[in-house]
């Protein structure tokens, strides 16, 4: 595993150390690795959402009316809620 030194303002250093002491993390490095993993997942989700937006923009204007779209969305929601 590679090593990286990071400079932090004192309040941030105290925060990281406090998070490590909660018992949820074995040390400060564990906490920082968890933050990076979560940020990577967040970036992946943002990229996926951007792809959906791009696809929607490229698909052009739809032909269904607002009422048809609403009815479809309502039916999907009802179908999803009945699965629970």
C-alpha positions, 0 to 999 in steps of 0.5 A: 500500500502506498503512503501519502502525507497530507497537511490539514488545518488543526481543526480538521486533524482533530476531527479525523482523530476524533472519528478514528477514536469512535471505534468505527475506524481502526485509525485515521488512515482507515477513516480517510480511506472510507471518505475516499471510497464514498467520494468515488462512489458519489462520483460514479453516481454523478457520472451515471446521472449525467449520462442519463441527462445526456441521453435524454437531451439527445433523444429529443422531444417526446410525443406523449402528452403530460397526462400520458407521462403522469399516468405511466409514472403513477402506474409504475409507482403503484406497481413498485409499492405493491411489491413491498 
